[in-house]
Amino acid sequence: MNCISSSIVLNLPKAIPNPVPDVEYHGASINDHEGNALIKPPFKQFKDIYEIAENPDCSFSMTVAYCDRLRDVLLENVTVQWGKRCIGYEETKEVSM
């Protein structure tokens, strides 16, 4: 989380909901045609998105993210003109965050 701006970090819960304990399982499973779980890999469960970043020893975690909301969070304060083509770009030494 240290590599992204604090405004994005604070708005991540808008796009990545916290799992409901003992009700929801944020992970993956392979089910048969009746919905019975055949394989449910042992993903590390967490209470919120920030807990994933605090646990570097965790080998693998998975969560649900709403793509449209995540796009909005990541594009906050970024001017985008959809349907345009990029003909070129210019690199500068300026860094603004």
VMD Tcl script that draws the C-alpha trace (Angstrom):
set ca {
  {0.00 0.00 0.00}
  {3.02 2.26 0.34}
  {3.42 2.54 -3.42}
  {0.04 4.19 -4.08}
  {-1.25 7.58 -2.98}
  {-3.03 7.92 0.36}
  {-6.24 9.13 -1.31}
  {-6.44 5.88 -3.29}
  {-5.69 3.80 -0.18}
  {-8.48 5.54 1.74}
  {-10.97 4.98 -1.09}
  {-10.18 1.30 -1.76}
  {-13.07 0.06 0.45}
  {-15.47 1.67 -2.06}
  {-14.33 -0.86 -4.66}
  {-13.17 -3.78 -2.52}
  {-15.80 -4.74 0.07}
  {-14.93 -6.37 3.35}
  {-16.08 -10.00 3.60}
  {-18.87 -10.79 6.06}
  {-17.33 -13.14 8.67}
  {-18.68 -16.72 8.71}
  {-21.03 -15.85 5.81}
  {-18.86 -14.94 2.85}
  {-15.71 -16.61 1.60}
  {-13.54 -14.40 -0.62}
  {-11.61 -16.95 -2.63}
  {-12.15 -19.52 -5.32}
  {-13.70 -22.94 -5.39}
  {-14.58 -25.57 -7.97}
  {-18.17 -26.77 -7.65}
  {-20.16 -29.57 -9.23}
  {-23.40 -29.07 -11.17}
  {-25.42 -28.97 -7.93}
  {-23.24 -26.32 -6.26}
  {-21.37 -28.65 -3.91}
  {-17.75 -27.56 -3.37}
  {-15.31 -30.08 -4.84}
  {-12.11 -28.11 -4.25}
  {-11.67 -25.08 -2.01}
  {-7.99 -24.02 -1.85}
  {-6.77 -22.67 1.51}
  {-6.73 -18.93 0.84}
  {-5.85 -16.63 3.75}
  {-9.08 -14.94 4.83}
  {-8.94 -11.35 6.08}
  {-11.25 -8.85 7.73}
  {-10.47 -5.87 5.45}
  {-8.28 -4.92 2.49}
  {-5.65 -3.30 4.71}
  {-4.97 -6.58 6.55}
  {-3.61 -8.13 3.34}
  {-0.92 -5.44 3.10}
  {0.03 -5.85 6.78}
  {0.77 -9.57 6.39}
  {3.74 -9.99 4.00}
  {4.18 -13.65 5.04}
  {0.84 -14.60 3.50}
  {1.49 -16.68 0.40}
  {-1.79 -16.06 -1.41}
  {-5.05 -14.19 -0.84}
  {-8.00 -13.40 -3.04}
  {-10.84 -10.93 -2.75}
  {-13.78 -9.47 -4.61}
  {-13.37 -6.14 -6.39}
  {-15.99 -4.22 -8.35}
  {-14.19 -3.27 -11.59}
  {-16.27 -0.16 -12.31}
  {-15.80 1.19 -8.78}
  {-12.09 0.33 -8.76}
  {-11.65 2.20 -12.05}
  {-13.35 5.24 -10.52}
  {-11.09 5.10 -7.45}
  {-7.92 4.75 -9.53}
  {-8.94 7.51 -11.96}
  {-9.86 10.01 -9.25}
  {-8.33 13.41 -10.17}
  {-7.15 12.00 -13.54}
  {-8.55 13.59 -16.68}
  {-9.53 10.89 -19.18}
  {-10.98 11.44 -22.64}
  {-12.53 8.12 -23.64}
  {-12.64 7.14 -27.30}
  {-9.46 9.09 -28.20}
  {-6.18 7.82 -29.60}
  {-2.76 8.53 -28.21}
  {-0.54 9.90 -30.96}
  {2.41 10.50 -28.66}
  {3.52 11.45 -25.20}
  {6.24 13.48 -23.56}
  {8.30 12.38 -20.57}
  {9.34 14.98 -18.02}
  {11.43 14.84 -14.86}
  {8.53 16.19 -12.79}
  {6.94 13.84 -10.27}
  {3.63 14.88 -8.77}
  {1.62 12.92 -6.26}
}
mol new
graphics top color blue
foreach p $ca { graphics top sphere $p radius 0.5 }
foreach p [lrange $ca 0 end-1] q [lrange $ca 1 end] { graphics top cylinder $p $q radius 0.2 }
display resetview
